[in-house]
Amino acid sequence: MPKLASDGEFHGPSIDEFFPEILFNVAGIPVHRIHLVQFLAVVVVVLLLVLGTRRMKVVPGRFQSVVEMGLDFVRSNIAHDLLGRKDGNRFLPILTTIFFMVLFMNITGIIPFLNIAGTSIAAVPLTLALVSYITFIYAGIKKSPVGFFKNALFPAGVPWPVYIIVTPIEFLSTFIIRPVTLMLRLLMNMVVGHMLLVLCFAATQFFFFTAGGGWAALGVGTLAFGGAFTLFEILVAVLQAYVFTVLTAVYIQLAVAEEH
């Protein structure tokens, strides 16, 4: 969280929020607060999925019902809807992993005492984007080793001289820009969300406890905005998990389409 300067003036959040102080080292690898948040998110999602599916009953309890609802959402609304039952079941494990990892990493941004998303530094969005990208390439090569790259780089129906222009564009858009945009979309949403929440609540603290007097009325306003942005961030956390998983499924669908 941003701190008040010694001059008593308010200073909003900065990009330094995402480069926190190193807490300790593990085998020479530096670990800071966001790493601990990421580790906690991974532990929680693994425990929930393991405990929720370990002893499944015909008549599920509340906890099993919630877990099944989440799993069925990915299976029915993403995997089967976009890839069909056969390919959907085939790629369901990777799609489920991506959805819940993004969701739980995102949601830490609004949990008290954590207050930052595990996806708000580049490592996690980049890793997930690479997993999505590699899965897309694997699916295409598995379906048609030669036809996958041919159809991706040389679309049918284009006069051959135009390929001089079209092929480099297709290469950039399919094999370079696609994973980069996946990463940046998720990363920027989480960075901006964190900055807005910190700005609202830090301003509230400043107006209530430092400025005082009539400024407290502004603190009420910033507190209200902070509450509204918190609800909005919950929506964004879920939506970004959905969008990331859907785009991964769409890319796989394009890779395994009949023309490939």
Buried (B, 14 or more C-beta within 10 A) or exposed (E): EBEBEEEEEBEEBEEEBBEBEEEEEEEEEEEBBBBBBBEBBBEBBEEBBEEBEEEEEEEBEEEBEEBBEBBEBBBEEBBBEBBEEEBBEBBBEBBBBBBBBBBBBBBBBBEEEBBBBBBBBBEBBBEBBEBBBEBBBBBBBEBBEEEBBBBBBEBEEEEEEEBEEBBEEBBEEBBEEBBEEBBBBBBEBBBEBBBBBBBBBBBBBBBBEEBEEEEEEBBEEBBEBBEEBBEBBBEBBBEBBBBBBBBBBBBBBBBBEEEB
